[in-house]
Each structure stands twice: as C-alpha cells, then as structure tokens.
Amino acid sequence: QTFIPVLSTMLLLWVGGSDVALENRGPKLFELDFVQKLGTWSYSIYLWHWPLLFLAVRAFQPSAKSPEELKLTIAVPVVILSVVLAAATYRWVENPLRNAPSLKVSARKSLALGLGLSILVAGAATVAYANPNNRTSSKPINDLSNLKSAKISNPDWVSTLIADTAPKLTSTDGIVLTPGEIKSARSDFPRTYSNGCHTSSPDPALPKGCVFGSSQSGRLIGLFGNSHANQYFEGVLAAAKENDAKALSLTRSGCSVADVDFVLGAKAWDVCNKWRKNAVTAIIKAQPAVLFVASTLKTSIIDPKTGSVAATSARGKELYLAGFKSMVANFTKAGIKVVVIRDNPFFDANALDCLSARTATACTQPIVPFLTPAQFSSGAVSGIKNAVGVDLTETYCTNKVCPAVRDGHVVWRDEHHLTSTYATLLSPIFSGIIKHELSLNKQ
C-alpha cells in the first residue's frame, strides 16, 4: 500500500525535475492553475478528507469497516467536498491567520495562539473519548421490520440444557460501550492463538503441547476444526476440567475439516489438506472420550470425477457434505463419540465497528440469511451412530436476530467469531453435553 504512492511521488519529482523541464520533455499538466492550487491547498485537503470520509461511513454506509470500503459513488463526492472546504478554509481561515499583522510581529502571540488551539483540540478529543454517549447513535444498523426465522433443531436434552444454562438477554444489554471495552473485545481471543495451538503456519505439521488440563487425568476431550471451532476453546477447556478431563485442541485458520481436497486460489490447498489428515490421525490415536467438531462450509473443492474444481456451487456443497459425513464416520468407527456444533452466522457487518458508533441495541443483526443451513454441520450427522448434532445458535442469537451484547457481555469480536469471554460463558452447556455423552458409555 505504501509502495505505490511513494513510487508515484518519485515519478512526479522526476518528471518535474530541472533537466526534464529544460528539455521540454515534461508534461504541461503541472503548469495548469488548478493543479498549482491543488498543491497550495494540499495540506488543508489532507486535514479535511479523512474526518469527512469517516463521517460518510457512519452516515451512508455503516456496514463498511473503514473509509477504504466506501463505494465510489459516496467516496468521490466526499473527496470533492474536502477540496472545496480546503480551498475555503485556506482563503478565509488559514491565510488570514498566517498573515495577521499582530501575529507576524509577535512570536509570543503566535506561540500563544498555536498552543491555545492545540489545548482546545486535545481537550475536545478527551471529552469525546470519555463520553461516548455524545457521539453514539441509536439508529439501527439493520432493518429489522421483516425478519425471517431460522430453523433451529436440537435433541430434547440439548434444548433443555440451553434453556437452563445459556446466557440470557437482560434489560442492560442496550448499553453504550466505551472505546476501551470495544478495543478489549477486538483482541478477545482464546489462548490458543498466542501459544500456537491454533495454527495458520505454512507447515502442515501439528503443533506440540496442545493438551491442556491436569496431567493426572486419564480422560480426554477433543476440539477439532477451523477458527469456528477454536472460538469455543476456553468454554470446552473449562467443561473438560469440570468433568475431570484434559482437553486436546487441534484447529487451523480457514481450514474446514471435511474429508475432501480443498482448493485455495487455483491450486490444491496442500497445507490445509495435509494438516487435516495429520490431525485426524492424531485424534484417532489419542482416543478422546468426546470430540467437539465445528467447521465452515467451503465449496472450492477438487471434484474427483473431473480432477478439477467443482464446476458449480451445488456440486461443491454435495462434495463437502459427503466429505464431512465421511470425516465424522472415521472418528465414530474408531470408537470416538463426536459432537458436531452447527456453524455460526457469518455477518456482512462487524458488530464492534457498529458498537463504536451506536448503542448495542442498534447493532442487532438479522440471523437470515447469514446462518448456513444445519445440513452442512450439525444436521449432517443424523443417522451416524455415536455422533450427535448440536445447534448452539440460541445461546448467542434468537431464531430471528443476533444481538451484539448479551448478558452484559460483547458477543462478537468481528463478523463471524464469538469473543472468547462470551464462549467461556457456554462452558456449562459443553459440560452438560460431555456428561450426557459419557453417561451413554456406561449404559
């Protein structure tokens, strides 16, 4: 990103250099009056354009993460407006102050004015930072007037478990978050990110030391999948400890775990495909009593019939579903009880970006169409012995909407991951699932 503007500046300097200019090889563009004025106003444009673009994000495209994502139909008029305002302030504010006789003859007055303006700006920024209510909108980010319901299905014992132990919506969940709380939520990851057990390494080898809990426990609980599995790590670990067990975590960023050959770009995604096979082998060898699996539907898959990428999305879904069922069956045939967690929604807006400008209530998002059908995760294991599908959707959403804050805690750290703090609140549910599955072993 930096290379292009630096190179452009170097070319402009070269074209405008004395040797080129003397030989009349340089373009006449820089001699135009408007271009000269743009150079004169450049610093004022620099000061105006960025805050205007941020205001445009909030006013016209709240789903954008930053001004870089603004549509051109919004960004271009805003930039033109910044040029107009820059020209106006240069003429009627900047130049009059710079050329004021009383300031020109007195260094003390010039310094006093500069210092005073700096203190005024710093003070205003401090007040705004400390009082987010002053800049917080209650205008909803989404139209919730025509909501559709998502189909959510669980075994009766899971529904009871969720009803009894899931975090509840409270009257204070419409709160305004402070900048510090939002910053904390953005970095609210499980410990597996810092210790390397959740990997994105170009090496398909499995990380070492990814068994957590008491070394004296002979029981093991496993967690397997991509980052949508890893987000539950702290909750699963707490539940494992409560059931006198250790926890094995094997997860990889972006790497779904169906038994297929995924494609990244135009080539087979060898790192993901090899890592997954290594992980499956390691899990079967470790023999966890219960294995939690969560993964994301991906359709860029090599079709074994053609040897190339699946020709259609429908074919990709068909291959993924078959491969996912095959992966689960491999574990169950090895005597491992598998609990497949339904994949969570993948929104088109970042809840934390919304919370930085709106009340929590205004950041509620609809669940449809962002929730992937259960048939590609929890619903895929119906009929597979020793496997159960669990839909945790109602632990962080209703069947219609997904709040940004629940039970006083921020739910989402980005468009599609729970904060680790919130996932930890789900530990009683994971514990209840473990207890249920272990009790079946005794029957």
matplotlib code that plots the C-alpha trace (Angstrom):
import matplotlib.pyplot as plt

x = [0.0, 2.9, 4.9, 2.5, 2.2, 5.9, 6.7, 4.2, 5.8, 9.2, 7.9, 6.3, 9.6, 11.5, 9.1, 9.2, 13.0, 15.1, 16.8, 13.5, 11.8, 14.7, 14.4, 10.6, 10.0, 7.8, 4.1, 2.4, 0.0, 1.9, 1.7, -2.1, -3.5, -5.9, -3.0, -0.9, -3.8, -4.2, -0.6, -1.3, -4.4, -2.8, -2.3, -5.8, -7.2, -5.2, -6.8, -10.3, -10.7, -10.2, -12.8, -15.2, -14.8, -15.3, -18.5, -19.6, -19.1, -21.3, -24.0, -24.2, -22.5, -22.4, -21.6, -18.2, -15.2, -13.4, -13.4, -11.4, -14.6, -16.8, -18.5, -17.0, -20.4, -20.0, -16.3, -15.7, -18.3, -16.8, -13.3, -14.6, -16.2, -12.9, -11.2, -13.9, -13.7, -9.9, -10.0, -12.4, -10.5, -7.2, -8.6, -10.7, -9.1, -5.5, -4.1, -5.8, -4.3, -0.9, -0.7, -2.3, 0.0, -0.4, 0.9, 3.6, 5.3, 5.0, 6.4, 4.9, 1.3, 1.9, 3.1, 0.2, -2.4, -0.9, -0.6, -4.2, -5.6, -3.7, -5.0, -8.6, -8.4, -6.8, -9.5, -12.3, -10.9, -10.5, -14.1, -15.4, -13.4, -14.5, -18.2, -19.2, -22.9, -22.1, -21.4, -23.5, -26.4, -29.5, -30.4, -30.4, -27.7, -30.2, -33.8, -35.5, -39.1, -39.4, -37.5, -37.3, -36.9, -34.1, -34.8, -33.2, -33.4, -31.9, -32.4, -34.7, -32.0, -29.9, -32.8, -33.3, -29.6, -29.6, -32.8, -31.4, -27.8, -27.4, -26.6, -29.9, -30.7, -31.0, -32.5, -29.0, -27.9, -28.7, -25.8, -23.2, -19.8, -16.7, -13.8, -11.8, -14.4, -14.5, -10.7, -10.7, -13.3, -11.4, -8.5, -10.6, -9.1, -8.6, -5.1, -4.5, -3.7, -0.7, 0.6, 0.4, -2.1, -4.5, -2.3, -2.1, 1.5, 2.6, 3.8, 1.2, 2.8, 0.8, 1.9, 3.1, 1.9, -1.8, -3.2, -4.5, -5.5, -4.4, -1.7, -3.2, -6.5, -6.9, -9.9, -9.5, -12.0, -11.1, -11.8, -11.3, -12.0, -11.2, -11.4, -15.1, -14.2, -11.3, -13.5, -15.1, -11.8, -12.0, -15.5, -14.6, -11.5, -13.5, -16.1, -13.3, -11.8, -15.2, -15.5, -12.0, -10.6, -7.9, -8.6, -6.9, -7.2, -6.4, -7.7, -6.4, -7.5, -9.7, -9.2, -12.5, -12.4, -14.5, -12.7, -12.1, -9.3, -9.9, -8.6, -7.1, -6.9, -6.3, -4.3, -5.0, -4.7, -1.9, -1.2, -4.8, -5.4, -2.2, -2.8, -6.3, -5.1, -2.4, -4.9, -7.4, -4.6, -3.5, -7.1, -7.8, -4.5, -5.4, -8.9, -10.8, -13.9, -15.8, -14.7, -16.3, -16.2, -17.0, -16.3, -17.3, -18.9, -16.5, -17.2, -13.8, -13.2, -11.5, -14.1, -12.7, -14.8, -13.1, -9.9, -10.6, -12.5, -16.2, -18.0, -20.9, -21.7, -24.3, -21.6, -19.2, -21.8, -22.6, -18.8, -18.4, -21.4, -20.2, -16.7, -17.9, -20.0, -17.0, -14.8, -17.2, -17.7, -13.9, -13.9, -17.0, -15.7, -12.6, -14.8, -14.8, -18.1, -18.5, -20.4, -20.9, -21.6, -23.7, -21.7, -22.4, -23.6, -21.2, -22.5, -21.6, -21.0, -18.6, -20.5, -17.6, -17.4, -21.1, -20.7, -18.1, -20.8, -24.1, -25.9, -25.8, -29.5, -28.9, -26.3, -28.6, -28.4, -30.9, -30.0, -31.3, -29.5, -26.3, -26.8, -25.6, -28.2, -27.6, -27.4, -23.7, -22.8, -24.9, -27.6, -25.0, -24.5, -28.1, -28.2, -24.5, -24.1, -22.1, -22.5, -24.8, -25.5, -25.8, -27.2, -25.9, -27.5, -29.9, -27.0, -26.0, -29.0, -32.7, -34.2, -34.6, -31.9, -28.4, -27.6, -24.2, -24.3, -25.9, -26.0, -23.7, -21.0, -20.0, -20.9, -18.9, -15.3, -15.7, -18.1, -18.2, -16.4, -17.6, -15.4, -13.5, -15.2, -18.6, -17.7, -16.5, -20.0, -21.1, -19.0, -22.0, -23.5, -20.4, -20.1, -23.7, -23.0, -19.9, -21.8, -24.6, -22.2, -20.1, -23.2, -24.1, -20.8, -21.8, -25.1]
y = [0.0, 2.4, 1.5, 2.8, 6.4, 6.6, 5.5, 7.9, 10.8, 9.8, 9.8, 13.3, 14.6, 13.2, 14.5, 17.9, 17.9, 20.7, 18.5, 17.3, 20.7, 22.4, 20.0, 20.5, 16.8, 17.2, 17.5, 20.9, 19.5, 21.0, 24.4, 24.5, 26.9, 24.4, 21.9, 24.6, 25.5, 21.8, 21.9, 25.0, 23.5, 20.0, 20.2, 21.6, 18.8, 16.3, 17.7, 17.7, 14.5, 11.8, 13.0, 13.6, 10.1, 8.7, 10.7, 9.4, 5.8, 6.4, 8.3, 6.4, 3.0, 1.9, -1.7, -0.6, -1.3, 1.8, 4.6, 2.3, 0.2, 3.2, 2.9, 5.2, 6.9, 8.0, 8.5, 10.6, 13.4, 13.4, 13.9, 16.7, 18.3, 18.1, 20.0, 22.7, 23.1, 23.1, 26.0, 27.9, 27.4, 28.2, 31.5, 32.7, 31.0, 29.8, 32.7, 35.5, 33.9, 33.3, 36.9, 38.7, 41.7, 41.3, 37.7, 38.4, 41.0, 38.9, 35.5, 35.3, 35.9, 33.3, 30.7, 31.5, 31.1, 27.8, 26.5, 27.6, 25.9, 22.7, 22.6, 23.2, 20.4, 18.0, 18.9, 18.3, 15.0, 13.9, 14.8, 13.0, 9.9, 9.9, 10.5, 8.1, 9.0, 12.3, 10.6, 7.4, 6.9, 4.8, 4.4, 0.6, -0.6, -3.1, -3.0, -5.5, -4.9, -8.0, -10.7, -14.3, -17.2, -19.6, -23.3, -24.4, -28.0, -29.9, -33.2, -32.5, -32.9, -30.2, -27.8, -28.2, -27.7, -24.5, -23.2, -23.8, -22.6, -20.3, -16.6, -14.5, -11.2, -8.6, -5.1, -3.6, -5.1, -2.0, -0.2, 2.1, 0.6, 2.6, 2.7, 0.6, -2.2, -2.3, -2.4, -5.3, -7.2, -6.9, -8.8, -11.3, -14.5, -17.9, -18.6, -21.0, -18.0, -17.0, -20.5, -21.7, -24.4, -22.6, -22.5, -20.7, -21.8, -22.8, -26.0, -28.8, -30.4, -30.4, -28.1, -29.7, -29.3, -28.8, -30.9, -28.8, -29.6, -31.9, -34.4, -36.9, -37.1, -40.2, -38.8, -36.6, -34.2, -33.1, -30.0, -30.1, -27.8, -24.3, -21.0, -21.5, -24.5, -22.7, -19.8, -22.3, -23.4, -21.7, -23.0, -26.5, -26.5, -25.3, -28.0, -30.7, -29.6, -29.8, -33.4, -34.3, -34.4, -32.9, -31.1, -31.6, -28.8, -29.1, -26.2, -24.3, -20.9, -21.2, -24.9, -26.7, -30.4, -32.3, -35.3, -33.7, -31.8, -28.1, -25.5, -22.2, -19.9, -22.0, -24.8, -27.6, -26.3, -28.7, -27.2, -27.5, -30.9, -32.4, -30.7, -32.1, -35.7, -35.3, -34.0, -36.9, -39.4, -37.8, -37.6, -41.3, -42.2, -40.0, -41.5, -38.7, -39.7, -36.9, -34.9, -31.5, -30.6, -27.2, -26.2, -23.8, -24.8, -24.4, -25.3, -24.8, -28.5, -30.7, -32.9, -36.5, -37.1, -34.4, -33.7, -30.0, -27.6, -28.4, -26.8, -25.4, -24.3, -27.1, -29.7, -28.2, -28.4, -32.0, -32.9, -31.0, -32.8, -36.2, -35.5, -34.1, -37.2, -39.4, -37.5, -37.9, -41.6, -42.2, -41.0, -42.9, -46.1, -45.6, -45.6, -41.8, -40.1, -37.0, -33.8, -31.6, -28.0, -26.1, -23.4, -19.9, -16.9, -15.0, -11.4, -8.7, -6.1, -6.1, -5.8, -3.9, -1.3, -0.8, -0.6, 2.1, 4.4, 3.0, 1.7, -2.1, -2.4, -0.6, -3.1, -6.1, -8.1, -10.4, -14.1, -14.8, -15.0, -15.2, -18.6, -21.6, -24.4, -27.0, -29.8, -28.8, -29.2, -30.4, -31.8, -33.8, -36.4, -37.5, -41.3, -41.7, -43.9, -42.3, -38.9, -36.1, -32.7, -29.7, -26.3, -23.6, -20.8, -19.9, -19.4, -16.2, -15.4, -15.9, -17.7, -14.2, -11.8, -11.8, -9.1, -7.6, -7.7, -10.4, -10.9, -7.8, -9.3, -8.5, -11.5, -10.9, -9.9, -9.5, -10.6, -14.3, -15.1, -15.1, -13.3, -15.8, -14.3, -15.0, -18.5, -19.2, -18.5, -21.5, -23.9, -25.2, -26.3, -28.0, -29.6, -30.9, -32.3, -34.1, -35.6, -36.8, -38.4, -40.0, -41.4, -43.2, -45.0, -46.5, -47.9]
z = [0.0, 0.7, -2.3, -4.9, -3.5, -2.9, -6.4, -7.8, -5.8, -7.2, -10.7, -10.2, -8.8, -11.8, -14.4, -12.8, -12.4, -13.9, -16.6, -17.9, -17.7, -19.5, -22.4, -22.6, -22.2, -19.1, -19.4, -19.1, -16.6, -13.6, -15.1, -15.0, -12.5, -10.9, -10.4, -8.8, -6.5, -5.5, -4.4, -2.4, -0.8, -0.3, 3.4, 4.0, 1.9, 4.0, 7.1, 5.7, 3.8, 6.4, 9.0, 6.2, 4.9, 8.4, 8.8, 5.4, 6.6, 9.6, 7.7, 4.4, 4.6, 8.3, 7.3, 6.0, 8.4, 7.3, 4.6, 2.3, 1.8, 0.9, -2.5, -5.2, -5.5, -1.9, -1.6, -4.7, -3.8, -0.2, -1.6, -3.9, -0.9, 1.0, -1.8, -1.7, 2.1, 1.9, -0.6, 1.6, 4.8, 3.1, 1.9, 4.8, 7.8, 7.2, 5.2, 7.3, 10.4, 8.9, 7.6, 10.5, 11.3, 15.0, 14.8, 12.4, 14.6, 17.8, 18.2, 21.7, 20.3, 17.6, 20.0, 22.4, 19.7, 18.5, 22.0, 22.8, 19.7, 20.4, 24.0, 22.7, 20.2, 22.7, 25.3, 22.9, 21.9, 25.5, 26.4, 23.3, 24.1, 27.8, 26.9, 24.1, 24.6, 23.0, 19.6, 19.9, 17.6, 18.4, 14.7, 13.9, 11.5, 10.0, 9.0, 11.4, 10.2, 8.0, 9.8, 8.7, 11.2, 11.1, 11.6, 14.8, 15.9, 18.9, 20.8, 23.7, 26.2, 24.4, 24.2, 28.0, 28.7, 26.6, 28.2, 31.7, 31.3, 28.3, 28.9, 28.9, 27.3, 30.0, 30.3, 30.3, 27.1, 25.1, 26.7, 25.1, 25.2, 26.0, 23.5, 25.9, 26.0, 22.2, 22.0, 24.5, 22.6, 19.3, 21.0, 23.0, 21.6, 23.2, 24.5, 21.6, 19.3, 21.5, 22.2, 18.6, 19.1, 16.7, 13.7, 10.4, 9.7, 6.2, 7.8, 7.9, 10.9, 14.1, 16.9, 20.1, 23.6, 22.8, 25.6, 28.4, 32.0, 34.7, 33.6, 36.1, 34.3, 32.1, 30.3, 27.2, 25.5, 21.9, 19.9, 16.1, 13.2, 11.9, 13.8, 14.3, 16.5, 18.1, 19.3, 21.8, 23.2, 26.6, 27.1, 26.2, 28.4, 31.4, 30.8, 30.4, 33.8, 35.4, 34.2, 35.4, 31.9, 29.8, 26.5, 23.2, 20.7, 17.0, 14.9, 11.9, 10.5, 7.4, 7.1, 7.1, 8.1, 5.5, 4.0, 0.6, -1.2, -0.8, -3.3, -2.5, -5.4, -8.5, -6.7, -4.2, -0.7, 0.2, 3.7, 4.8, 3.3, 4.8, 8.2, 8.4, 7.6, 10.2, 12.8, 12.1, 12.6, 15.8, 17.2, 16.4, 18.1, 21.2, 21.5, 23.2, 25.0, 23.3, 20.3, 19.5, 15.8, 14.2, 10.7, 7.9, 4.6, 1.7, -1.9, -3.6, -3.7, -6.3, -7.9, -8.0, -11.2, -13.2, -11.3, -11.3, -9.1, -8.6, -11.6, -9.6, -6.0, -5.8, -6.7, -4.2, -1.5, -2.4, -2.2, 1.1, 2.7, 1.7, 2.9, 6.2, 6.9, 5.9, 8.3, 11.2, 10.4, 10.5, 14.1, 15.2, 13.6, 15.8, 18.9, 19.4, 20.3, 18.1, 18.8, 15.8, 16.5, 14.0, 12.2, 13.5, 11.3, 9.0, 9.0, 6.5, 9.2, 12.1, 15.4, 17.0, 14.3, 14.8, 18.6, 18.2, 16.8, 18.0, 21.1, 21.5, 20.7, 17.4, 16.4, 16.5, 13.2, 11.5, 11.5, 8.0, 5.5, 7.5, 9.1, 7.0, 6.8, 9.5, 6.9, 6.4, 10.1, 12.9, 10.6, 8.6, 11.2, 11.5, 11.4, 12.2, 15.3, 18.1, 16.6, 17.6, 16.1, 18.5, 17.4, 19.7, 17.8, 20.6, 23.0, 21.2, 18.9, 18.9, 15.9, 14.2, 15.5, 16.9, 19.5, 19.8, 23.6, 25.7, 29.5, 29.7, 27.5, 24.0, 21.8, 18.6, 18.1, 14.3, 11.6, 12.5, 15.7, 19.3, 21.8, 23.9, 27.0, 25.7, 24.6, 28.1, 29.3, 27.3, 29.4, 31.4, 28.1, 27.0, 30.4, 30.2, 26.7, 28.0, 31.0, 28.7, 26.2, 29.0, 30.6, 27.3, 27.5, 30.9, 29.5]

ax = plt.figure().add_subplot(projection="3d")
ax.plot(x, y, z, "-o")
ax.set_aspect("equal")
plt.show()
